[in-house]
Structure formats: C-alpha cells, structure tokens
Amino acid sequence: MGTKFYIFKATTRKLLAFHLIVLCLWLVILQEVHAAPQRVISTSPAITEILFALGAGNRVIGVTDFCSYPKQACRLPSIGGPLNPSTETWIALKPDLIIIQEDSKVIQKNAKILGIPTLTVSVNNLKNILTSIQTMADALQMPQAGHQLAVKIKSKIEGYRTHLKKIKPRQVLMLLSDTNDPSRDLYAVGRGTFLNELLTIAGGNNVLPDTMAKYPKVSKEYIIAKSPEIIIEVGPKSNLSKEETLARKKTWGKFSTLRAVKNDRIYFIGADYILIPGPRLLNILNDFTRTIHPELFSDQSNKKQARVSQ
C-alpha cells in the first residue's frame, strides 16, 4: 500500500511539473504575441505629455513640431505636424504604434496606408482626457501607471471643486490670444471645451451661451454688451513683458464701459501649457483659480504668480 502511494505521489508531482512547464511556455508565447509597444510615435503635445507622465517616455521615438515638453521630447525626431506629417520619417523610425487624436484625419489615413498600428484617443474634455490616459496606459501594458495618474488628476480637480463650491462665480470672457495686432479678430473660448470646464471649476462663469461654437469669433460690440467682470487672454501671444502688458491693457482701455476695464481685471496667461489638454491641466486650473479669485490666496502667493501677468 505504501509503495503504491509513493508511486502515485511521484507521478502526480511529475504531472504537475509538466503542466507548469506547459503553462509557462504558453505565457511566453502569449507575451510575444501581445508584446507591449516599444517604439511609439506621438502626434500631439497632449499625447506626448501623457506618455512621459505615465513613465513611458523611453518608448517614444518621434513627436510633432509642436511638442516642447518635457525637455526630453524636444530631443526626439520630429514627424512634422498633424496636417503635414512626414511619412518618410515614420518609415525610417519603424514604429510599432502611432497614437493619434481623433480629429487627426490625415495621420489616420496615412498610417492605414502604411499598415502601421494606431491608437486613437480623444482629449476634447476632462472625461475624455482621463479615459485616454487609461486607454494609452492599457495599450502600453502599464495599467497601474494609468490608474495612478488619472486618480491623481481627478483627486486634485475634486479638491478645487470642494474648495470653491460656496464661492460666488465671476462672469468671465476668455479670449484666444494668437496675435499682438490691436485690430485683430477676437476668438473666444466657448462652453464645449476643456478650458471652459476648468474655468467653471475655478469659479468662473463663461459669458458665452451654449449655442455658440467652441471657439467663436466675437465682435467688440458683443463684448461691450456682455461687459464681463473679468477678461482673460490665453495663448502663446499672452506671454507678455510688463511693458507689453501695459500696452495691451491700454488698448482695452478704449472700451471704458467694460466692467473688466473699470476694475482693472484684464489678465494675460501665456504659459506653454495653457492650451494643452494633458496632465498639466492642473497648472491651468491653478492659474485660472488664482486669476479669478485672488482673494482666496495670500498676498505672498499672489505675488508669486509668475505665470500670470496682471
């Protein structure tokens, strides 16, 4: 009886060992078949910043002409822009994945022709930004990193909401600043944008109605009629020196009936991240909150607003 038991036990161990070996082989095969992408091309600043924030910067082999953050991205080969991508560069870089924003039709078409795998994401609002972070992390087989980054951003946003929920919103007009020409056309930030979502969280109320486009052209007569409490110009051309800020305010001074002019509440935010729907949206939210509700911060904190010219 004892001998049979030991024979049975030894046979069982051999079978278990065999099945374990087979299982390990299958895992290796599956891993090879579904290997995480290692050579990734980013096609927008937002995608680039998300990739680096996830800790996947070492897998990025190409970026666009407009990707300037973080510094490591600036040293990578450029694949051109969304409207004029260099397919020759794509071929030379040999990517195993191109990550595309949903509105990049030219890039999508070219990638399909070349047979390069793609991942399409949307970053047009806060919900989609957080979803895209996780989608990209999953595609790179680093889901935990995606979860941690998304939770961090969501948690900080909720912190702002909680802190500002009892504060009276200010009537704000936000304009895109893409030129220093005083006679320039004025384009506003509408309600269907991630910037408007951040503006709302920061305690601002967009004076534009829901019926307007995402970035509508607005006349000076319209602005006078709305007479917002606060006017914020955002964009690269709003990165002004003290002298340029005074000159721009002087131009606005011609519209003396505006509440924002009367109360000297015209601001310019020209930080490099201000129009990028990526992880640094928390910086945007901070800038908006300090600009709209400076009374919530100490005098010392207000003086340190290097990113906001007043």
Beta strands, then each sheet from edge to edge (+ up, - down):
strand 1: 40-42
strand 2: 60-62
strand 3: 97-101
strand 4: 118-121
strand 5: 170-176
strand 6: 186-188
strand 7: 204-206
strand 8: 217-218
strand 9: 230-234
strand 10: 266-269
strand 11: 308-309
sheet 1: 2+ 1+ 3+ 4+
sheet 2: 7+ 5+ 6- 8+
sheet 3: 7+ 5+ 9+ 10+ 11-
end
